[in-house]
């Protein structure tokens, strides 16, 4: 049964989700429905739904506020897994976006902390980096706050 493929109208009947909704989801959420996992293309470039795709559609329907009563009455363990998978996918996307939004500020804050109050290990890392910049002839690219390290000419751990 896993090898069964469904056209969008067949997927609509299988899941009780209107065809227009399925097509809309494909357009709105292209990264949720993955080719060769949820969908495959036949030799005529028609999209066909796999069993995994049908389950993903059911999970999206189950997570939606407009879920029908038959969803509530279907196998609760499968529904819970499908709803959880849908929520995890959405949460993972939100977390990834938030991570990339916050990353530059956090990194700059941490670099400032390393510069102003370094641990011995961090001081060694910075010293090696400053020396590498000098050897490469790129010390002019260093922040002005690193100038004292250039003048020190050495590392206290040497």
Buried (B, 14 or more C-beta within 10 A) or exposed (E): EEEEBBBBEBBBEBBEBEBEBBEEBBEEBEEBBEEEEBBBEEEEEEBBBBBBBBBBBBBBBBBBEEBEEEBEEBEEEEBEBBBEBBEEBBEEEEEEEEEEEEEEEEEEEEEEEBBEEBEEEBBBEBBEEBBEBBEEEEBEEBEEEBEEBEEEEEBEEE
